[in-house]
Amino acid sequence: MTDIIILHHYDTSPYSEKVRLGLGLKGLAWASVEIPVIMPKPDLTALTGGYRKTPVLQIGADIYCDSQLIMRELERRHPSPGFYPAGRGAADALAWWAEKTMFSPAVGIAFAKRPDALPDGFLEDRAKFSGRNIDPAAMMAALPYLFDQLRAHLHWLDQMMADGRSFLQGAEAGLADLAAYHPIWFLQRNFGPAAAPLGGFARLLSWAERVAAIGHGDRRPMTSQAALAVASAATSSTGTVADRDDPIGRQPGQRVTVTPDDTGRDPVVGELVASGLDEIVIKRSDPAVGEICVHFPRAGFAVTQA
Ligand SMILES: N[C@@H](CCC(=O)N[C@@H](CS)C(=O)NCC(=O)O)C(=O)O
């Protein structure tokens, strides 16, 4: 029971859609914990130590923050079918570019045009989350710019499939497809299948149907309390690993702070357990769950001495 895959997420979250499709691509069974869309999220932050973003993956007493790392961990534990049909490197870079570039305009368009779909307190929460003032009039004024940006990047995606391939890197779907798809999914969810500026890209529309058809695997509901009980009952499976090539000589046992470098910059403090090129793991204790290990990717996170 303690090795069940638990995804902490909410249905309207684009980054979570990437992971849900990843679970589907691998044909996995998983437990779904619905977390609040805005702060506070006490049961989530008991697990993460303060990290508030969505989604978070839990397996026993190991907590994986950020969808970049979540996908890598799913690949490590369940390598087949793989997320990398054309190898790593290019797929990771493509995924990083696509979602970093298209998530923000896609949600900006939806927030400006569909204020009715936002829960109470949402814009105030996201202003704190992003560290920027969110003004509905400025959001409306920015719409032409957001459409232009999205259209330019969608065009590049569209060109990748100009030779008639089914997916971005060939005949099979992989990480790059799921990462490029989730901002498009968000637009389609809010404005229909041919949402502007997508409507002009017929190839992308049929690609999006193929990606959506992957589905979400075998999803079962779980309460946040049950997920905390799983963490309490489990022991982390992470062993101590020193990074001999760490640029500043960080060592297991040191106390460090790990903080996202873009939005939701809530610092998490703990004892370094393992680190390497792709991942850093810190150990911390919480009265609700005991000792747990929290895992973060390296790209996009600042690690400082605590
Ligand atoms: N780099 C992060 C980005 C995650 C992200 O920004 N998620 C959005 C929702 S899709 C979020 O956290 N919004 C604020 C919240 O849910 O509290 C990842 O890949 O997981």
The ligand as an SDF file (V2000), in Angstrom:
LIG
                    3D

 20 19  0  0  0  0  0  0  0  0999 V2000
    7.4200   24.1130  -12.8770 N   0  0  0  0  0  0  0  0  0  0  0  0
    6.2080   23.6690  -12.2390 C   0  0  0  0  0  0  0  0  0  0  0  0
    5.0510   24.5900  -12.5880 C   0  0  0  0  0  0  0  0  0  0  0  0
    3.7880   24.2090  -11.8530 C   0  0  0  0  0  0  0  0  0  0  0  0
    2.7450   25.3270  -11.8620 C   0  0  0  0  0  0  0  0  0  0  0  0
    3.0280   26.5120  -12.0730 O   0  0  0  0  0  0  0  0  0  0  0  0
    1.5250   24.9190  -11.6000 N   0  0  0  0  0  0  0  0  0  0  0  0
    0.4380   25.8600  -11.4500 C   0  0  0  0  0  0  0  0  0  0  0  0
   -0.8790   25.1510  -11.7500 C   0  0  0  0  0  0  0  0  0  0  0  0
   -0.8580   24.3620  -13.3280 S   0  0  0  0  0  0  0  0  0  0  0  0
    0.3980   26.3000  -10.0060 C   0  0  0  0  0  0  0  0  0  0  0  0
    1.1410   25.7710   -9.1970 O   0  0  0  0  0  0  0  0  0  0  0  0
   -0.4580   27.2610   -9.6810 N   0  0  0  0  0  0  0  0  0  0  0  0
   -0.5700   27.7010   -8.3280 C   0  0  0  0  0  0  0  0  0  0  0  0
   -1.1680   26.6830   -7.4070 C   0  0  0  0  0  0  0  0  0  0  0  0
   -1.7070   25.6520   -7.8570 O   0  0  0  0  0  0  0  0  0  0  0  0
   -1.1470   26.9190   -6.2000 O   0  0  0  0  0  0  0  0  0  0  0  0
    5.9160   22.2200  -12.6570 C   0  0  0  0  0  0  0  0  0  0  0  0
    6.4080   21.8120  -13.7300 O   0  0  0  0  0  0  0  0  0  0  0  0
    5.2610   21.4790  -11.9010 O   0  0  0  0  0  0  0  0  0  0  0  0
  1  2  1  0
  2  3  1  0
  2 18  1  0
  3  4  1  0
  4  5  1  0
  5  6  2  0
  5  7  1  0
  7  8  1  0
  8  9  1  0
  8 11  1  0
  9 10  1  0
 11 12  2  0
 11 13  1  0
 13 14  1  0
 14 15  1  0
 15 16  2  0
 15 17  1  0
 18 19  2  0
 18 20  1  0
M  END
$$$$
